Amino acid sequence: MSVLTEQHCEACNAESPGVSDEEKRMLHKGVPGWSILKVSGEEQLRKEFEFRNFAQALAFTSKVGEMAEAEDHHPAILLEYGKVTVSWWTHAIGGLHKNDFIMAALTDAAYH
């Protein structure tokens, strides 16, 4: 499998397959620190990023938003003073797709 940050999202619709349990285990290894949570019955990837102040957190939020627009795959983002929580899942399928792991990896890269 190639590095997640070198991949791009593919277009999804309601019939797109989610990741299998085996794919999920393998892909999850590529995004350390991300939790897989069930929210309202849907699996999501979630991670908190810490910053020294609101301005840095806001700049990171904008960077993630620009990446999301470029890949046409959009997260839930909670911006707080010194902290940003990012959640990725594929709305069209109500769960996790490979795209979510790609975007989680790209989010990590934007943080460093």
C-alpha positions as a Markdown table, in Angstrom:
| # | Residue | x | y | z |
|---|---|---|---|---|
| 1 | Met | 0.0 | 0.0 | 0.0 |
| 2 | Ser | 1.4 | 3.4 | -0.9 |
| 3 | Val | 1.7 | 6.1 | 1.7 |
| 4 | Leu | -1.6 | 7.7 | 2.5 |
| 5 | Thr | -0.4 | 11.3 | 2.1 |
| 6 | Glu | 0.5 | 10.5 | -1.5 |
| 7 | Gln | -3.0 | 9.4 | -2.4 |
| 8 | His | -6.1 | 11.4 | -3.3 |
| 9 | Cys | -9.8 | 10.9 | -2.5 |
| 10 | Glu | -12.1 | 9.2 | -4.9 |
| 11 | Ala | -15.6 | 10.3 | -5.6 |
| 12 | Cys | -18.1 | 8.5 | -3.3 |
| 13 | Asn | -21.9 | 8.0 | -3.4 |
| 14 | Ala | -24.3 | 6.0 | -1.3 |
| 15 | Glu | -23.3 | 2.8 | -3.1 |
| 16 | Ser | -19.6 | 3.2 | -2.5 |
| 17 | Pro | -18.2 | 0.4 | -0.3 |
| 18 | Gly | -16.9 | 1.3 | 3.1 |
| 19 | Val | -13.7 | -0.3 | 4.4 |
| 20 | Ser | -13.8 | -3.9 | 5.5 |
| 21 | Asp | -12.6 | -4.7 | 9.1 |
| 22 | Glu | -9.3 | -5.8 | 7.7 |
| 23 | Glu | -8.8 | -2.7 | 5.6 |
| 24 | Lys | -9.8 | -0.6 | 8.5 |
| 25 | Arg | -7.1 | -2.2 | 10.7 |
| 26 | Met | -4.4 | -1.8 | 8.1 |
| 27 | Leu | -5.4 | 1.8 | 7.3 |
| 28 | His | -5.7 | 2.8 | 10.9 |
| 29 | Lys | -2.0 | 1.8 | 11.4 |
| 30 | Gly | -1.2 | 4.6 | 8.9 |
| 31 | Val | -2.8 | 7.3 | 11.1 |
| 32 | Pro | -1.5 | 6.9 | 14.6 |
| 33 | Gly | -3.2 | 8.9 | 17.3 |
| 34 | Trp | -6.6 | 8.9 | 15.5 |
| 35 | Ser | -9.5 | 7.2 | 17.4 |
| 36 | Ile | -12.2 | 5.3 | 15.7 |
| 37 | Leu | -15.5 | 6.3 | 17.4 |
| 38 | Lys | -19.1 | 5.5 | 16.8 |
| 39 | Val | -21.2 | 8.7 | 16.7 |
| 40 | Ser | -24.9 | 8.4 | 16.2 |
| 41 | Gly | -24.3 | 4.9 | 14.8 |
| 42 | Glu | -21.6 | 6.0 | 12.3 |
| 43 | Glu | -17.9 | 5.2 | 12.6 |
| 44 | Gln | -15.7 | 8.3 | 12.5 |
| 45 | Leu | -12.0 | 9.0 | 12.8 |
| 46 | Arg | -11.3 | 11.7 | 15.4 |
| 47 | Lys | -8.2 | 13.5 | 16.7 |
| 48 | Glu | -7.4 | 16.6 | 18.8 |
| 49 | Phe | -4.6 | 18.9 | 17.9 |
| 50 | Glu | -3.1 | 21.3 | 20.4 |
| 51 | Phe | -1.8 | 24.9 | 19.8 |
| 52 | Arg | -0.4 | 27.7 | 21.9 |
| 53 | Asn | -3.2 | 30.1 | 21.1 |
| 54 | Phe | -6.4 | 30.7 | 19.2 |
| 55 | Ala | -4.6 | 32.3 | 16.2 |
| 56 | Gln | -2.6 | 29.1 | 15.6 |
| 57 | Ala | -5.6 | 26.9 | 16.0 |
| 58 | Leu | -7.5 | 29.1 | 13.5 |
| 59 | Ala | -4.7 | 29.0 | 11.0 |
| 60 | Phe | -4.7 | 25.1 | 11.2 |
| 61 | Thr | -8.4 | 25.0 | 10.8 |
| 62 | Ser | -8.1 | 27.1 | 7.6 |
| 63 | Lys | -5.4 | 24.8 | 6.3 |
| 64 | Val | -7.5 | 21.7 | 6.9 |
| 65 | Gly | -10.5 | 23.5 | 5.3 |
| 66 | Glu | -8.4 | 24.3 | 2.2 |
| 67 | Met | -7.3 | 20.6 | 1.9 |
| 68 | Ala | -10.9 | 19.4 | 2.3 |
| 69 | Glu | -12.0 | 21.7 | -0.5 |
| 70 | Ala | -9.2 | 20.6 | -2.8 |
| 71 | Glu | -10.1 | 16.9 | -2.2 |
| 72 | Asp | -13.9 | 17.5 | -2.1 |
| 73 | His | -14.1 | 15.6 | 1.2 |
| 74 | His | -15.1 | 17.6 | 4.3 |
| 75 | Pro | -14.7 | 17.0 | 8.0 |
| 76 | Ala | -16.4 | 18.2 | 11.1 |
| 77 | Ile | -14.0 | 20.7 | 12.8 |
| 78 | Leu | -14.4 | 22.0 | 16.4 |
| 79 | Leu | -12.2 | 25.1 | 16.9 |
| 80 | Glu | -11.4 | 26.1 | 20.5 |
| 81 | Tyr | -8.8 | 28.2 | 22.2 |
| 82 | Gly | -5.6 | 26.2 | 21.7 |
| 83 | Lys | -7.3 | 23.1 | 20.4 |
| 84 | Val | -8.8 | 21.8 | 17.2 |
| 85 | Thr | -10.8 | 18.6 | 17.0 |
| 86 | Val | -11.1 | 17.0 | 13.5 |
| 87 | Ser | -13.5 | 14.2 | 12.7 |
| 88 | Trp | -13.5 | 12.4 | 9.3 |
| 89 | Trp | -16.1 | 10.1 | 8.0 |
| 90 | Thr | -17.9 | 9.6 | 4.7 |
| 91 | His | -21.4 | 11.1 | 5.0 |
| 92 | Ala | -22.7 | 9.4 | 1.8 |
| 93 | Ile | -22.1 | 5.9 | 3.3 |
| 94 | Gly | -22.6 | 6.7 | 6.9 |
| 95 | Gly | -19.2 | 5.4 | 8.0 |
| 96 | Leu | -15.5 | 5.0 | 7.1 |
| 97 | His | -14.1 | 4.9 | 3.6 |
| 98 | Lys | -10.4 | 4.9 | 2.5 |
| 99 | Asn | -10.8 | 8.7 | 1.8 |
| 100 | Asp | -11.2 | 9.3 | 5.5 |
| 101 | Phe | -7.8 | 7.7 | 6.3 |
| 102 | Ile | -6.2 | 9.6 | 3.5 |
| 103 | Met | -7.6 | 12.9 | 4.8 |
| 104 | Ala | -6.5 | 12.0 | 8.4 |
| 105 | Ala | -3.0 | 11.4 | 7.2 |
| 106 | Leu | -3.0 | 14.8 | 5.3 |
| 107 | Thr | -4.4 | 16.5 | 8.4 |
| 108 | Asp | -1.4 | 15.1 | 10.4 |
| 109 | Ala | 1.0 | 16.3 | 7.7 |
| 110 | Ala | -0.6 | 19.8 | 7.9 |
| 111 | Tyr | 0.0 | 19.9 | 11.7 |
| 112 | His | 3.7 | 19.2 | 11.4 |
